[in-house]
Amino acid sequence: MNKNISLLALMALLSACGGGGDGSGSSNVSSTVTADESAPESNVEVSSLSEFEIMVDTSGGEANIPETVTSSASSFNETVVPDGFSYSPVLEQSFVVDISGYSTSPGVVSIYSEFSENDNGTYTAAYSSRMAFSSLESGEAIVDFVSSESHYYVLAEVWFTDGTPPVHKRIPNTETSWVW
């Protein structure tokens, strides 16, 4: 009898969780991308979402991605390591943020190692991959973080406390500052 009650309770719980629905719900997301007309170059884009706009700074360079090293060694004893080679994949980085040209409102800048680019040019951070964060004072911050040498790009994301639209920037491993 106790087994039947447990089974019924489990079935009720699983059916109460629901399923996919009928697919008629709308997300009200617009994928319009426009250039910021105040910038002399087209390096800042605005993506209009249902509740707020995300500013994306697309200026910047390309990451320094080293060539893949090949070897003809067939055993460890035949491997040749160049002088000065570092076995440590850890890089300590200090990143200077100055977006006072955009906003001096209080806010927080976060650095993420994992993110994806959306169809409309904005980015979505994998929030579990946050490497570091710092508060902005007058639009400025210094963020110190430790990264792997295999992270060729990171994402900087700024959220403001006053409702100013957030800002994203994909940062290559060759840059040490972000000035707006």
C-alpha positions as a printed Julia matrix, in Angstrom:
180×3 Matrix{Float64}:
  0.0    0.0     0.0
  2.81   2.39    0.9
  4.44   1.65   -2.48
  1.21   2.59   -4.31
  0.94   5.92   -2.47
  4.55   6.74   -3.32
  3.96   5.84   -6.96
  0.8    7.98   -7.14
  2.55  10.93   -5.49
  5.46  10.63   -7.93
  3.1   10.51  -10.92
  1.18  13.55   -9.66
  4.42  15.47   -9.12
  5.74  14.64  -12.57
  2.5   15.54  -14.32
  2.23  18.81  -12.38
  5.61  19.93  -13.7
  4.01  20.41  -17.09
  5.39  20.0   -20.53
  6.23  22.11  -23.49
  2.92  23.94  -23.85
  1.13  24.72  -27.11
  3.86  26.92  -28.58
  1.6   29.94  -28.9
  3.52  32.07  -26.39
  5.51  34.96  -27.79
  8.86  36.16  -26.56
  8.54  39.7   -27.94
 12.21  39.91  -28.89
 13.17  42.18  -31.75
 16.37  41.48  -33.62
 16.88  44.94  -35.06
 20.46  46.22  -35.05
 21.25  49.86  -35.71
 24.49  51.8   -35.66
 25.03  54.49  -33.07
 24.97  57.7   -35.09
 26.95  59.68  -32.51
 30.09  57.61  -33.1
 32.29  58.62  -36.01
 32.85  54.99  -36.95
 30.34  52.18  -36.88
 31.87  50.51  -33.83
 28.93  50.67  -31.44
 25.73  48.83  -32.07
 22.36  48.94  -30.33
 20.24  45.85  -30.23
 16.63  46.44  -29.28
 15.14  43.9   -26.9
 11.67  43.92  -25.4
 12.62  45.49  -22.05
 15.96  47.26  -22.6
 18.69  47.93  -25.11
 22.12  46.34  -24.91
 25.0   48.44  -26.18
 27.79  46.45  -27.83
 31.22  47.98  -28.35
 32.55  46.2   -31.43
 35.84  48.08  -31.6
 39.02  46.22  -30.87
 41.49  43.91  -32.41
 41.83  40.24  -33.02
 43.13  37.74  -30.5
 46.65  36.41  -30.74
 46.01  32.72  -31.46
 49.26  30.81  -31.74
 49.85  28.3   -34.52
 49.34  24.65  -33.73
 52.68  23.01  -33.05
 53.28  19.7   -34.73
 55.98  17.2   -33.91
 57.4   14.11  -35.51
 58.37  12.69  -32.12
 56.97   9.22  -31.55
 57.92   8.96  -27.88
 58.33  11.33  -24.97
 62.13  10.92  -25.05
 62.22  12.36  -28.58
 60.3   15.49  -27.6
 62.3   18.71  -27.77
 61.17  21.66  -25.63
 62.49  25.11  -26.58
 64.37  27.17  -23.99
 62.11  29.52  -22.06
 59.0   27.4   -22.64
 56.5   27.75  -19.81
 54.42  24.78  -18.76
 52.08  27.03  -16.81
 48.85  27.76  -18.72
 47.84  30.44  -16.2
 47.95  34.12  -17.15
 47.46  36.89  -14.63
 45.79  39.84  -16.31
 44.88  43.35  -15.27
 42.23  45.04  -17.38
 41.5   48.78  -17.24
 37.91  49.81  -17.96
 37.05  53.45  -18.7
 33.55  53.87  -20.11
 33.07  57.34  -18.69
 32.47  58.53  -22.26
 29.3   56.42  -22.23
 28.15  56.68  -18.61
 29.47  57.65  -15.2
 26.59  55.96  -13.38
 27.44  53.45  -10.66
 27.62  49.92  -11.98
 29.41  46.59  -12.01
 31.73  45.17  -14.69
 32.05  41.39  -14.95
 34.49  39.32  -17.02
 33.28  35.98  -18.44
 35.35  33.23  -20.07
 32.4   31.62  -21.86
 29.82  33.41  -23.97
 28.02  33.19  -27.29
 27.23  35.74  -29.97
 23.55  36.18  -30.78
 22.16  36.65  -34.28
 21.6   40.37  -33.6
 25.24  41.07  -32.67
 24.81  41.05  -28.89
 26.42  38.52  -26.58
 25.03  36.16  -23.98
 27.36  35.38  -21.1
 27.49  31.96  -19.47
 27.04  33.42  -16.01
 28.62  30.39  -14.35
 31.9   31.28  -16.13
 32.39  34.68  -14.44
 36.1   35.09  -13.78
 36.1   38.46  -12.03
 34.03  41.53  -11.29
 34.54  45.03   -9.99
 32.42  48.05   -9.24
 32.6   51.08  -11.49
 33.37  54.44   -9.96
 32.73  57.36  -12.31
 32.74  54.9   -15.2
 36.17  53.49  -14.36
 37.47  50.23  -12.86
 40.49  47.97  -12.84
 39.68  44.27  -13.02
 42.37  41.77  -12.08
 41.74  38.17  -13.09
 43.46  34.9   -13.8
 42.86  33.3   -17.17
 44.01  30.29  -19.11
 46.23  30.92  -22.1
 43.61  29.09  -24.16
 41.06  31.87  -23.56
 41.62  33.97  -26.65
 38.54  36.13  -26.0
 36.63  37.08  -22.86
 33.41  39.05  -22.5
 33.16  42.21  -20.42
 29.63  43.05  -19.33
 28.62  46.23  -17.5
 25.31  46.63  -15.68
 24.35  50.01  -14.24
 22.29  50.57  -11.1
 20.32  53.49  -12.54
 18.76  51.62  -15.46
 21.21  52.78  -18.13
 21.3   50.07  -20.82
 24.03  47.46  -20.19
 27.2   47.36  -22.25
 29.06  44.36  -23.72
 32.5   44.09  -25.25
 34.28  41.01  -26.57
 37.9   41.45  -25.54
 40.8   39.72  -27.32
 43.78  38.52  -25.31
 45.87  41.26  -26.93
 44.04  44.14  -25.18
 44.61  45.45  -21.66
 42.11  48.31  -21.61
 38.65  49.32  -22.74
 38.09  53.05  -23.25
 34.75  54.36  -24.5
